[in-house]
Amino acid sequence: MPPPPPGVRADLEPVFRASYPRVVGVAARVLGSRDEAEDVAQEVFLSFGRSTVPAGEADGWLCVAAAHTALNQQRTRRRRVAREVAHVRTDPARGGAAPDAAEAVLAREERRRVRDALARLPRKQAIALVLRHSGLSYAEVAAALGLSLGSVGTTVRRAESALRKELNHDASSD
């Protein structure tokens, strides 16, 4: 294999090949879109390519970076949608969804509510929850977030509880 171009880590390709599916999976859990998750993965691997993170710590670093980046993207989207909805509400010429699309809209809305509630959780809890539900073991979550192995379960349970409270709060304010 030829040497990498200047400024590119020599270990980028093997790390990319080993970690890409997991990184996309973490981002997809947050965003609900594989296409958007692949964009996040590209951004994360570009950052990794410029980093000095040891290859042995790459998987955890990449998963945390994917969760952070996806949560940031989700927050940005939420703010943009709020602005767009405010604009539609003030413009009577704009209509709503077609009646035959009601079920699809409700399902999308529910997924959006979960992702928005996740984005309102404390960052460490949100990332622990996303990583754990993306298939990482307690040991991998602990290593990725710098937690003790014993505190991962507590952090995940607290995150799940906080997520339920956020969802219940949303439901009661509708």
PyMOL commands that set and color helices and strands:
alter all, ss='L'
color gray80, all
select helices_A, chain A and resi 12-31+34-50+55-89+99-120+123-133+138-145+149-173
alter helices_A, ss='H'
color red, helices_A
deselect
rebuild
show_as cartoon
